[in-house]
């Protein structure tokens, strides 16, 4: 017997997906950021590469600025705000999650959620159709002429 689908459960799954995409998970609550974590989230404004791989003189000064901010005890959010104030919005590896840029964070989980809903609805229908269209296991009976010819053919090889 099938259990009815709960729209509340589906809403919960979608909201968890969106919250994870917006960075509201446990990793967003980290107390003291590390340089390695911030390097992957920030860009070198001179060579337009991630700070994790950039080797320009500008990237070295950006890293030193980040180290100084970490030493002052600032959080990852504060460091990012200081970096944007110092170098401009091009320093962020990901676009800020406000305004039109929110689409980048909301649209992919919504599309995945819609795809899951569509699959949950259509797969049972496809399976039902396949079961109804499946031919019966019983073979159609042969007419007497076909039986006679088959016996003659088999008799030649026996």
Rosetta blueprint (number, residue, H / E / L):
1 X L
2 X L
3 X L
4 X L
5 X L
6 X L
7 X H
8 X H
9 X H
10 X H
11 X H
12 X H
13 X H
14 X H
15 X H
16 X H
17 X H
18 X H
19 X H
20 X H
21 X H
22 X L
23 X L
24 X L
25 X L
26 X H
27 X H
28 X H
29 X H
30 X L
31 X L
32 X L
33 X L
34 X L
35 X H
36 X H
37 X H
38 X H
39 X H
40 X H
41 X H
42 X E
43 X E
44 X L
45 X L
46 X L
47 X L
48 X L
49 X L
50 X E
51 X L
52 X L
53 X L
54 X L
55 X L
56 X L
57 X H
58 X H
59 X H
60 X H
61 X H
62 X H
63 X H
64 X H
65 X H
66 X H
67 X H
68 X H
69 X H
70 X H
71 X H
72 X L
73 X L
74 X L
75 X L
76 X H
77 X H
78 X H
79 X H
80 X H
81 X H
82 X H
83 X H
84 X H
85 X H
86 X H
87 X H
88 X L
89 X H
90 X H
91 X H
92 X E
93 X L
94 X L
95 X L
96 X L
97 X L
98 X L
99 X H
100 X H
101 X H
102 X H
103 X H
104 X H
105 X H
106 X H
107 X H
108 X H
109 X H
110 X H
111 X H
112 X H
113 X H
114 X H
115 X H
116 X H
117 X H
118 X H
119 X H
120 X H
121 X H
122 X H
123 X H
124 X H
125 X H
126 X H
127 X H
128 X H
129 X H
130 X H
131 X H
132 X H
133 X H
134 X L
135 X L
136 X L
137 X L
138 X L
139 X L
140 X L
141 X L
142 X L
143 X L
144 X H
145 X H
146 X H
147 X H
148 X H
149 X H
150 X H
151 X H
152 X H
153 X H
154 X H
155 X H
156 X H
157 X H
158 X L
